[in-house]
């Protein structure tokens, strides 16, 4: 084969590849996940009786209408009413998305440590298996933060 034929074949292949990528992009660019799927293993068992992950106000069929600046499932209006910044997905910085704190774990999206025991909510759920809503999960009179410090020593 001469050089011209090889160049033409390579160009045709490149153009076909570009067309395929463009078609793929156009076809799939608007597909978005149907549910928020954050994973907090202890919370799945203890807090999700009637709440599937990603639900808002008990319905996962259609999210409430209104502007949602950060696409977290909480409208800007709802966020402002709860004292949240509508541009941030985790206002307290504890590692649990605000939507999950409101609907799944029932923790305070404005406090990294809802129960004030010295352990942030995400660590209580994922690392220690304690209840982020109770400072003394086992009810023995010693707060969870102190118990964990004593075990580490």
Helices and strands as residue ranges (DSSP letters): H 3-28, H 41-47, H 76-81, H 98-100, I 101-105, H 121-123, I 124-128, H 144-152
